[in-house]
């Protein structure tokens, strides 16, 4: 299995207000600058009566925010190809949005779980083969 990039998702839980859409664009620009990635295009959509989605298409992949104000949740994801580490975004986001909990999942964590599962499967198969 070949890894082609890095991915981080962050669910910010317990937000008490609906942030102005311009703040998300500012945060995307801050993240892009810190991560040294190139923004090619930004697309955004405000839902009625509430909620907002913004997607930044990058030369290196994408950054997105999806808001669920009725649930007090902001979902974020950042995928990068190559050697860019998207985890740089986590502290920037946590500083900008007041929250109770932030749940993070990175491709490194997923990759470790997949590797462990493959190792366990290999051990089980080897053990079964030896018992024949």
Buried (B, 14 or more C-beta within 10 A) or exposed (E): EEEEBBBBBBBBBBBEEBBEBEBBBEBBBBBBEEBEBEBEEBEBEEEEEEBBBBBBBBEBBBBBBBBBBEEBBBBBBBBBEEEBEBBBBBEBBBEBBEBEEBEBEBBBEEBEEEEEEEEEEEEEEEEEEEEE
